[in-house]
Amino acid sequence: MTKNVYSVKQVNAYIKNMFVQDFMLNRIYVKGEVSNCKYHTSGHIYFSLKDESGAIACVMFAGDRRKGLAFRMQEGQKVIVLGSVSVYERDGRYQLYAKEIVPDGEGDLYRQFEKLKKELEEMGMFAPEFKQPIPFYSRKVGIVTAPTGAAVRDIMNISRRRNPYAQLILYPALVQGDQAAESIVKGIRTLDNYGVDVMIVGRGGGSIEDLWAFNEEIVARAIFECRTPVISAVGHETDTTIADYVADLRAPTPSAAAELAVADVRQLLDGLELFHQQLLDRMEQKILVRREQAEHRTAGKAGTGHAPESPGAEASGADSGTEAGRGVAAEKAESGIFLYADTGWESPSKRGGSPSRRTGYDSCDRRKAVRPGAEDGEGRAYRNAGKE
């Protein structure tokens, strides 16, 4: 074992010092294609510059961004970066610290993206009038994504939490690579024919190359022609694909897509409970009002010196067992009265040979309804259900 043993910190510091002393690396222009661009909430921008031979990690701090960046960088865009190359001692890796960034034309992928976007927009495939509404309560939710990964797990967890009764139907598709676009199209058409209420199409985050399957024209057309409402959930919030423009609704992440597709059953139950309580309160208020009205009518008749009419006064000729009574009942039947029998509410006009069974009031004029017991053995008939 040699005597000169150095710590990791010492080695990284020594290498960093070599970079600092190199005049060329302290002020260097580097051009390349933007990849894995992330705008952090702190204001810093993390991205990579790449060409056909390799890539270099880059960072632009918030303070330099205010002065040195006049546009929003996009995936695949070609830029020229002025900065310095140094070592990040904690990770022991070098990166380009950007001070100024200017466009250098457009990268191949970015140029293809803009060209297809313009063509489809001119065809009207992004028009809002073609967007289908997302159903509020979906019982069958179709998912087109990879069977493994964070995206499908997030959708499953959030859907189960919001509504455990919703049925999730997964089509395991390829979401990256040469065959990904055809696999996604097949998944969309399969679930559309299966008959789901809403469909989530997406994947987790990645570079523009990783997400490129969702920028293919065949995927865009499959989404546009789909009869089922489609929610796109591709990558992170800063990632934008052609599928996002064509879809009926764009979700910033797969987790957000699950929240948009699956209703929260707890809110529904709380709403039903609220409506139930409001219905009870209104019924109680109506009963109190009707009771007060009945008391006022009774007090008014007592004040005039006339005895209240007997409930059966107008039905004196309608005693059971007499032909006259049956005639009165038949006459009342023509005015929308329904009599209560052992079989339920019946229309007297239909009580000929085979009475029709009824389960409740069949007339909007409830004042003419006959109280249960109107034709019992004692022959009592009541003209008004509200006068008891």
C-alpha positions as CSV (number, residue, x, y, z in Angstrom):
1,M,0.0,0.0,0.0
2,T,1.4,3.4,-1.0
3,K,1.7,6.3,1.4
4,N,-0.1,8.8,-0.8
5,V,-3.8,8.0,-0.2
6,Y,-6.4,10.7,-1.0
7,S,-10.0,11.1,-0.1
8,V,-12.8,11.3,-2.7
9,K,-13.2,14.9,-1.8
10,Q,-9.6,15.7,-2.4
11,V,-9.6,14.0,-5.8
12,N,-12.7,15.9,-6.9
13,A,-11.4,19.2,-5.7
14,Y,-8.1,18.6,-7.5
15,I,-9.9,17.8,-10.8
16,K,-12.1,20.8,-10.4
17,N,-9.1,23.0,-9.9
18,M,-7.6,21.7,-13.2
19,F,-10.8,22.7,-15.0
20,V,-10.7,26.1,-13.4
21,Q,-7.1,26.8,-14.5
22,D,-7.9,25.8,-18.0
23,F,-8.5,29.1,-19.9
24,M,-10.5,27.6,-22.7
25,L,-13.0,25.8,-20.4
26,N,-13.7,29.0,-18.4
27,R,-15.3,30.6,-21.4
28,I,-16.5,28.3,-24.1
29,Y,-19.3,28.2,-26.7
30,V,-21.0,24.8,-27.2
31,K,-23.7,24.0,-29.7
32,G,-26.0,21.0,-29.7
33,E,-29.6,19.8,-29.5
34,V,-31.5,20.3,-26.3
35,S,-32.6,17.2,-24.5
36,N,-34.2,16.3,-21.1
37,C,-35.0,20.0,-20.5
38,K,-36.5,20.6,-17.0
39,Y,-37.6,24.0,-15.6
40,H,-37.2,23.7,-11.9
41,T,-39.5,25.5,-9.5
42,S,-36.4,27.3,-8.1
43,G,-35.9,29.0,-11.4
44,H,-32.9,26.8,-12.5
45,I,-32.9,25.0,-15.8
46,Y,-31.4,21.5,-16.1
47,F,-30.9,20.1,-19.6
48,S,-28.4,18.2,-21.8
49,L,-26.7,19.2,-25.1
50,K,-26.2,16.4,-27.5
51,D,-25.0,15.6,-31.0
52,E,-24.5,12.4,-33.0
53,S,-21.5,11.4,-30.9
54,G,-22.5,12.2,-27.3
55,A,-24.0,14.5,-24.7
56,I,-23.0,16.9,-21.9
57,A,-25.0,17.8,-18.8
58,C,-25.9,21.5,-18.5
59,V,-27.4,23.8,-15.9
60,M,-28.5,27.4,-16.0
61,F,-29.1,29.1,-12.7
62,A,-32.0,31.5,-12.1
63,G,-29.7,34.5,-11.8
64,D,-28.1,33.9,-15.2
65,R,-31.4,32.9,-16.8
66,R,-32.9,36.4,-16.3
67,K,-30.0,38.0,-18.4
68,G,-28.9,35.2,-20.7
69,L,-32.1,33.5,-22.0
70,A,-34.7,35.4,-24.0
71,F,-36.9,32.4,-25.1
72,R,-38.3,29.1,-23.7
73,M,-36.2,26.2,-24.7
74,Q,-37.9,23.2,-26.3
75,E,-36.9,19.5,-26.6
76,G,-35.0,18.9,-29.8
77,Q,-34.2,22.6,-30.4
78,K,-30.6,23.5,-31.5
79,V,-28.9,26.1,-29.4
80,I,-25.5,27.7,-28.8
81,V,-24.5,27.9,-25.1
82,L,-21.9,30.2,-23.7
83,G,-20.6,29.1,-20.3
84,S,-17.9,27.3,-18.4
85,V,-17.1,23.7,-17.8
86,S,-16.4,22.7,-14.3
87,V,-16.8,19.7,-11.9
88,Y,-19.7,19.2,-9.5
89,E,-17.7,17.9,-6.6
90,R,-20.6,16.2,-4.8
91,D,-21.3,13.8,-7.7
92,G,-17.8,13.9,-9.2
93,R,-19.0,14.8,-12.7
94,Y,-18.4,17.7,-14.9
95,Q,-21.1,19.8,-16.5
96,L,-21.5,23.0,-18.5
97,Y,-22.6,26.0,-16.5
98,A,-24.6,28.1,-19.0
99,K,-24.4,31.9,-18.9
100,E,-26.1,32.7,-22.2
101,I,-28.2,30.6,-24.6
102,V,-29.2,31.6,-28.1
103,P,-31.1,29.6,-30.8
104,D,-29.0,27.9,-33.5
105,G,-31.8,26.8,-35.9
106,E,-34.0,23.9,-35.1
107,G,-33.1,20.3,-34.5
108,D,-34.4,17.6,-36.7
109,L,-36.9,16.2,-34.2
110,Y,-38.1,19.6,-33.3
111,R,-38.5,20.5,-36.9
112,Q,-40.6,17.4,-37.6
113,F,-42.7,18.1,-34.6
114,E,-43.5,21.7,-35.7
115,K,-44.2,20.5,-39.3
116,L,-46.7,17.8,-38.3
117,K,-48.3,20.1,-35.7
118,K,-48.9,22.7,-38.4
119,E,-50.4,20.2,-40.8
120,L,-52.8,18.6,-38.3
121,E,-53.8,22.0,-37.1
122,E,-54.7,23.1,-40.6
123,M,-56.8,20.0,-41.0
124,G,-58.8,21.0,-37.9
125,M,-57.8,18.1,-35.7
126,F,-57.1,20.5,-32.8
127,A,-60.3,22.4,-33.1
128,P,-62.3,22.6,-29.8
129,E,-65.6,21.7,-31.6
130,F,-64.3,18.2,-32.1
131,K,-63.5,17.7,-28.4
132,Q,-65.7,15.2,-26.6
133,P,-66.7,15.9,-23.0
134,I,-65.3,13.7,-20.3
135,P,-68.1,11.8,-18.5
136,F,-68.5,12.8,-14.9
137,Y,-69.0,9.3,-13.6
138,S,-67.1,6.6,-15.5
139,R,-67.6,3.0,-14.5
140,K,-65.1,1.6,-17.1
141,V,-61.8,3.4,-17.5
142,G,-59.5,2.2,-20.3
143,I,-55.7,2.7,-20.0
144,V,-53.2,2.5,-22.9
145,T,-49.7,2.4,-21.4
146,A,-46.8,0.1,-20.4
147,P,-47.9,-2.6,-18.0
148,T,-44.9,-1.8,-15.7
149,G,-43.6,1.5,-14.5
150,A,-44.7,4.4,-12.4
151,A,-47.4,5.7,-14.7
152,V,-49.7,2.7,-14.4
153,R,-49.1,2.4,-10.7
154,D,-50.0,6.0,-10.1
155,I,-53.2,5.6,-12.1
156,M,-54.2,2.4,-10.2
157,N,-53.5,3.9,-6.8
158,I,-55.4,7.2,-7.4
159,S,-58.3,5.5,-9.0
160,R,-58.6,3.0,-6.2
161,R,-58.6,5.8,-3.6
162,R,-61.1,7.9,-5.4
163,N,-63.6,5.2,-6.5
164,P,-62.9,1.5,-5.7
165,Y,-66.0,0.6,-7.7
166,A,-64.5,1.9,-11.0
167,Q,-63.3,-0.9,-13.4
168,L,-59.8,-0.3,-14.8
169,I,-59.1,-2.0,-18.2
170,L,-55.4,-2.0,-19.2
171,Y,-54.1,-2.5,-22.7
172,P,-50.3,-3.3,-22.3
173,A,-48.7,-1.2,-25.0
174,L,-45.2,-0.4,-26.0
175,V,-44.6,3.3,-25.3
176,Q,-41.0,3.6,-26.6
177,G,-39.1,2.3,-29.6
178,D,-39.7,1.6,-33.3
179,Q,-42.9,-0.4,-32.7
180,A,-44.4,1.8,-30.0
181,A,-46.6,3.9,-32.3
182,E,-48.3,0.8,-33.9
183,S,-48.8,-0.7,-30.4
184,I,-50.4,2.5,-29.1
185,V,-52.8,2.7,-32.1
186,K,-53.8,-0.9,-31.6
187,G,-54.5,-0.3,-27.9
188,I,-56.7,2.7,-28.6
189,R,-58.8,0.9,-31.2
190,T,-59.1,-2.3,-29.0
191,L,-60.4,-0.4,-26.0
192,D,-62.7,1.8,-28.2
193,N,-64.3,-1.4,-29.6
194,Y,-64.5,-2.9,-26.1
195,G,-66.7,-0.1,-24.9
196,V,-65.1,1.9,-22.1
197,D,-66.5,5.2,-20.8
198,V,-63.2,7.1,-21.0
199,M,-59.6,6.3,-22.0
200,I,-56.2,7.4,-20.7
201,V,-53.3,7.3,-23.2
202,G,-49.9,8.1,-21.9
203,R,-46.6,7.2,-20.2
204,G,-44.1,8.6,-17.7
205,G,-41.5,11.3,-18.5
206,G,-38.5,11.1,-20.7
207,S,-36.5,12.8,-23.4
208,I,-38.1,13.9,-26.7
209,E,-36.8,10.6,-28.2
210,D,-38.5,8.6,-25.5
211,L,-41.8,10.4,-26.0
212,W,-41.6,10.5,-29.8
213,A,-44.2,7.7,-30.4
214,F,-46.9,10.1,-29.2
215,N,-45.7,12.6,-31.9
216,E,-46.4,10.1,-34.7
217,E,-49.2,11.0,-37.1
218,I,-50.9,7.5,-36.9
219,V,-51.3,7.9,-33.1
220,A,-52.8,11.4,-33.6
221,R,-55.3,10.1,-36.1
222,A,-56.2,7.1,-33.9
223,I,-57.0,9.5,-31.0
224,F,-59.0,11.9,-33.3
225,E,-61.1,9.0,-34.8
226,C,-61.7,7.4,-31.4
227,R,-65.4,7.4,-30.3
228,T,-64.4,7.2,-26.7
229,P,-63.3,10.4,-24.9
230,V,-59.5,10.4,-24.6
231,I,-57.3,11.9,-21.9
232,S,-53.6,12.3,-22.8
233,A,-51.1,11.9,-20.1
234,V,-47.6,11.9,-21.6
235,G,-44.6,12.7,-19.5
236,H,-44.4,15.7,-17.1
237,E,-46.1,19.0,-17.2
238,T,-43.4,20.6,-19.3
239,D,-43.6,17.8,-21.9
240,T,-45.9,18.5,-24.9
241,T,-46.7,16.1,-27.7
242,I,-49.0,16.0,-30.7
243,A,-51.2,13.6,-28.8
244,D,-51.9,16.3,-26.2
245,Y,-53.2,18.6,-28.9
246,V,-55.5,16.0,-30.5
247,A,-56.8,14.5,-27.3
248,D,-60.2,15.6,-25.8
249,L,-58.4,16.6,-22.6
250,R,-54.7,16.9,-21.7
251,A,-53.5,16.0,-18.2
252,P,-50.1,17.2,-17.1
253,T,-49.2,13.8,-15.6
254,P,-50.7,10.2,-15.4
255,S,-51.7,10.9,-11.8
256,A,-53.7,14.0,-12.9
257,A,-55.3,11.9,-15.6
258,A,-56.6,9.4,-13.1
259,E,-58.2,12.3,-11.1
260,L,-59.8,13.7,-14.2
261,A,-61.2,10.3,-15.3
262,V,-62.4,8.9,-12.0
263,A,-64.9,10.7,-9.9
264,D,-64.4,10.9,-6.1
265,V,-67.1,8.6,-4.7
266,R,-66.8,10.3,-1.3
267,Q,-67.9,13.6,-2.8
268,L,-70.9,11.9,-4.5
269,L,-72.0,10.3,-1.2
270,D,-71.6,13.6,0.7
271,G,-73.7,15.3,-2.0
272,L,-76.5,12.6,-1.8
273,E,-76.5,13.0,2.0
274,L,-76.9,16.7,1.6
275,F,-79.8,16.4,-0.8
276,H,-81.4,13.8,1.5
277,Q,-81.3,16.2,4.4
278,Q,-82.6,19.1,2.3
279,L,-85.5,16.9,1.2
280,L,-86.4,16.0,4.8
281,D,-86.3,19.6,5.8
282,R,-88.6,20.7,3.0
283,M,-91.0,17.9,3.7
284,E,-91.2,18.9,7.4
285,Q,-91.8,22.6,6.4
286,K,-94.6,21.6,4.0
287,I,-96.3,19.4,6.6
288,L,-96.2,22.2,9.1
289,V,-97.7,24.6,6.6
290,R,-100.5,22.2,5.7
291,R,-101.3,21.5,9.3
292,E,-101.6,25.2,10.1
293,Q,-103.9,25.7,7.0
294,A,-106.1,22.8,8.2
295,E,-106.3,24.3,11.7
296,H,-107.3,27.7,10.3
297,R,-110.0,26.1,8.2
298,T,-111.4,24.2,11.1
299,A,-111.4,27.3,13.3
300,G,-113.1,29.3,10.6
301,K,-116.0,26.9,10.3
302,A,-116.4,26.7,14.1
303,G,-116.7,30.5,14.2
304,T,-119.6,30.6,11.7
305,G,-121.7,28.3,13.9
306,H,-121.9,25.5,11.3
307,A,-120.8,22.1,12.2
308,P,-118.0,20.6,10.1
309,E,-119.2,18.5,7.3
310,S,-119.1,14.8,8.0
311,P,-116.4,13.1,5.9
312,G,-119.0,10.8,4.6
313,A,-121.7,13.5,4.0
314,E,-121.2,13.8,0.3
315,A,-121.0,10.0,0.1
316,S,-124.3,9.4,1.8
317,G,-125.7,7.9,-1.4
318,A,-122.6,5.9,-1.9
319,D,-123.0,3.4,0.9
320,S,-121.5,0.0,0.0
321,G,-124.0,-2.5,-1.2
322,T,-126.3,0.0,-3.0
323,E,-126.6,0.6,-6.7
324,A,-126.6,4.3,-6.1
325,G,-123.4,4.2,-4.3
326,R,-121.7,2.3,-7.1
327,G,-123.0,4.9,-9.5
328,V,-121.5,7.7,-7.6
329,A,-118.2,5.9,-7.4
330,A,-118.2,5.3,-11.2
331,E,-119.0,9.0,-11.7
332,K,-116.0,9.9,-9.5
333,A,-113.8,7.5,-11.5
334,E,-114.1,9.6,-14.6
335,S,-112.6,12.6,-12.7
336,G,-109.3,10.9,-12.0
337,I,-110.0,9.3,-8.6
338,F,-108.1,6.1,-7.6
339,L,-109.4,3.8,-5.0
340,Y,-107.3,1.7,-2.6
341,A,-108.0,-2.0,-2.6
342,D,-106.2,-5.0,-1.2
343,T,-104.2,-5.1,-4.5
344,G,-103.1,-1.5,-4.3
345,W,-104.3,1.7,-6.0
346,E,-106.9,1.0,-8.7
347,S,-108.7,3.2,-11.2
348,P,-112.4,2.8,-10.7
349,S,-113.0,3.2,-14.4
350,K,-111.1,0.0,-14.9
351,R,-112.6,-2.1,-12.2
352,G,-115.0,-3.8,-14.5
353,G,-114.1,-7.5,-14.7
354,S,-110.4,-7.6,-14.0
355,P,-109.2,-4.6,-12.0
356,S,-105.8,-3.2,-12.9
357,R,-103.2,-3.2,-10.1
358,R,-101.6,0.1,-9.2
359,T,-98.8,0.9,-6.8
360,G,-99.6,4.4,-5.9
361,Y,-101.1,7.7,-7.0
362,D,-101.7,7.7,-10.7
363,S,-103.2,11.2,-11.0
364,C,-101.6,14.6,-10.6
365,D,-104.8,15.8,-8.8
366,R,-104.1,14.4,-5.4
367,R,-107.0,16.3,-3.9
368,K,-109.3,13.9,-5.5
369,A,-107.5,10.8,-4.2
370,V,-109.5,8.5,-1.9
371,R,-108.0,7.6,1.5
372,P,-107.3,3.9,2.1
373,G,-110.3,2.3,3.7
374,A,-112.7,4.3,1.6
375,E,-114.6,1.1,0.6
376,D,-114.2,-1.1,3.7
377,G,-116.9,-3.2,5.2
378,E,-118.6,-0.2,6.9
379,G,-119.2,1.5,3.6
380,R,-117.3,4.7,4.4
381,A,-116.1,6.8,1.4
382,Y,-113.9,9.9,1.6
383,R,-113.8,12.5,-1.0
384,N,-110.6,14.1,0.0
385,A,-107.5,12.4,1.3
386,G,-106.5,15.6,3.2
387,K,-109.7,15.8,5.2
388,E,-109.4,13.4,8.0
